């Protein structure tokens, strides 16, 4: 009888070394970036940002050089924080970027994420401004010719509809109540019947409402809104009871309680909005489109196949040479075209100390008031595309030049939204982190462009 062969391969006589000794390619993209970057100046800027946001300076100082390198690594190529940790641990150019070639220590993914949360969108924006000023110093970017535009950053949320939002509320409330303490566990047990009825209404709506009339669908939504309002009322009483109770919760329980408070407040605003829509047929102002990120809003773009996008509005400014600056809107009205056409010039004045010589924007930002305001700021060639039969305020040669620059800003926005940088639908569960990831995408785009420009000037072929 033949013996069964072992599934394990025969070991080698001399085990292979797990410490490779190959050199790092000096023309690798990350190596060139590491060698050219002014690390002391960047560390000083980041430390100022960090200290301005800390409540206390107590504790051990962070490995700032490694954390900044990890942030730059994630910016230049989209990845999760776990993937970033793995690359820094095992990928030699990434370790070189983080300044860790002489040590075996590696920051874990939670430390990297916490550092990004601490910096936030405004902190990463300052890092991006550092990179753009570096490009201007290297004569790779020209701030005298600037183009502005707005774009939307879509959030990673399902398509919003009333029944889906109310169904998500029921699921989230029950899940959080399990960890939020005794008061909320009692609340969950008391609303079991109402929850079961609400879930049955959701099931009926999703499976059988396709063949029903609009009036019947609206009646089903109204009945669901009544059930959700009753559950939310009980939740509000449970929140008040939990505040008055002496029992305390820690860690996950504390997070669950905060989540329940947020859900109660959000649903308290959403139910009246749903009823307003049922009554008038119009969407209420500042309509909530996400239960977990209520700050998101709808952005009407008028595109073919996608008239509305759900997320955040951004203002993008492009310097001649292709480098981008980005600014996220705090609300849907802050960066409308008519406003951002002027704000983009003001941002340039604040950043470089003077207005650009020539400035272009599409017809959405055109008005006589905007043209006059931009000229007062110091712009000589105001190339706001005119509306209707109005004429251009620049010469024909300058018009062609600005129209060409205006077209190139779309290419930059498209590149940032590609899968390489993941500006669109980032892995973020809050508006704060959506802003941070958006700025990271723009930072990575600028740094990669900067490295390619420096390498071309030195006639070096970039690898990696």
Secondary structure, DSSP 4 states (H G I P E B T S, - for coil): -PPPPPSSPPPPSSPPPSS--PPPPTTBHHHHHHHHS-HHHHHHHHHHHHHHH-S---SPPP-HHHHHHHHHHHHHS---HHHHHHHHHH-HHHHHHTT-TT------HHHHHHHHHHHHHHHHHHHHHHHHHHHHHTTS-EEEEEEEEEEEEE-S-PPP-HHHHHHHHHHHHHHHHTTS-HHHHHHHHHTHHHHHHHHHHHHHHHHHGGGS-HHHHHHHHHHHHHHHHHHHHHHHHHHHHHHHSS----THHHHHHHHHHHHHHHHHHHHHHHHHHHHHSSPPTT----SS-TT-EEEEEEETTEEEEEEEEEEEEEEETS-EEEEE-SSTTTT-HHHHHHHHHHHHHHHHSS--SEEEE-GGG--HHHHHHHHHTT-SEEEEPPPTTPPPSS-HHHHHHHHHHHHHHHHHHHHHTSTTT--TT-S-SSHHHHHHHHHHHHHHHHHHHHHHHHHHHTT---B-
